[in-house]
Every structure is written in structure tokens, then in C-alpha cells.
């Protein structure tokens, strides 16, 4: 969630996820809403990609735990395909 702080120059300063955006007060809410939606979507895509990368690494590193090699390879292929889709979208 973004934090808003008014400045003495009539501008509004918004800070979210360590990034500060300074806008004119007249159109800042519209810009911020679009920007926030885009960054939320990007965050979701990157988070899912990371989760799949960790899962793939776990599958590759613990061979006895996850069944037959052929099953693991199918799952790894599906993970790789989904990660490629996520990265292309991001």
C-alpha cells in the first residue's frame, strides 16, 4: 500500500515498495492507481516465478523423495514452460 505525503509545493509524494513518485495533486490519484495495479501484477508474476524456481530446485536436488525420474522430468518440463510464460508476461 502506498503512503501519501503532501508537500509545500502543491505536489503529492507517494512512496510504495521503496520507490517514491512525486506527482501534481490534480492527477496523482489516477496515475497512482494505474501504477499500483501494474506493480501489484508484476509482483504477483515474479512471486509465482520464484516459487516455481524454488520448487524446481527442490525436485532436482532430492531425487529419492519425488518418485520416478520420468515423473520428475515431466513436472520439471511443466514448471519450465510455466516460468517462461510468466517471465514473458512480466
C-alpha positions in Angstrom: 0.0 0.0 0.0 1.3 3.4 -0.9 1.8 6.2 1.6 0.8 9.7 0.6 2.5 12.9 1.9 1.7 16.4 0.8 4.5 18.8 0.0 4.6 22.6 0.3 4.8 23.0 -3.5 1.3 21.6 -4.1 2.7 18.2 -5.2 1.9 14.9 -3.6 4.6 12.4 -2.9 3.7 8.7 -2.9 6.0 6.0 -1.6 5.5 2.3 -2.2 7.9 -0.6 -2.1 10.8 1.7 -1.6 10.0 3.8 -4.7 8.9 7.4 -4.4 6.7 9.1 -7.0 6.1 12.8 -7.0 3.0 14.0 -8.9 0.9 17.0 -9.3 -2.1 16.7 -7.0 -4.6 17.2 -9.8 -3.9 13.8 -11.5 -1.8 11.9 -8.9 -4.6 9.6 -7.7 -5.3 8.3 -11.3 -1.7 7.8 -12.1 -1.0 6.2 -8.7 -3.9 3.8 -9.1 -2.7 2.7 -12.6 0.9 2.4 -11.3 -0.1 0.5 -8.2 -2.1 -2.0 -10.3 0.8 -2.6 -12.6 3.3 -3.1 -9.8 0.9 -5.4 -8.0 0.5 -7.6 -11.1 4.3 -7.6 -11.7 4.8 -8.6 -8.1 2.4 -11.5 -8.4 4.0 -12.7 -11.6 7.5 -12.5 -10.1 6.5 -14.1 -6.9 4.9 -17.1 -8.7 8.0 -17.4 -10.9 10.2 -17.5 -7.8 8.0 -20.1 -6.1 8.3 -22.4 -9.2 12.1 -21.9 -9.3 12.4 -23.0 -5.7 10.1 -26.0 -6.3 12.1 -27.0 -9.4 15.4 -26.8 -7.4 13.8 -28.9 -4.7 12.7 -31.5 -7.3 16.1 -31.6 -8.9 18.0 -31.8 -5.6 16.1 -34.6 -3.7 15.9 -37.4 -6.3 14.7 -40.1 -3.9 11.9 -38.1 -2.4 9.8 -37.4 -5.5 9.3 -40.7 -7.2 10.4 -41.9 -10.6 12.8 -39.9 -12.7 10.4 -39.9 -15.7 7.7 -38.3 -13.5 10.1 -35.6 -12.2 11.2 -34.8 -15.7 7.6 -34.2 -16.8 7.0 -32.0 -13.8 10.2 -30.1 -14.4 9.2 -29.6 -18.0 5.8 -28.2 -16.9 7.5 -25.9 -14.4 9.9 -24.6 -17.0 7.1 -23.9 -19.5 5.0 -22.0 -16.9 8.0 -20.0 -15.8 8.7 -19.0 -19.4 5.1 -17.8 -19.7 5.3 -15.8 -16.5 8.6 -14.2 -17.5 7.3 -13.2 -20.9 4.2 -11.6 -19.3 6.3 -9.8 -16.7 
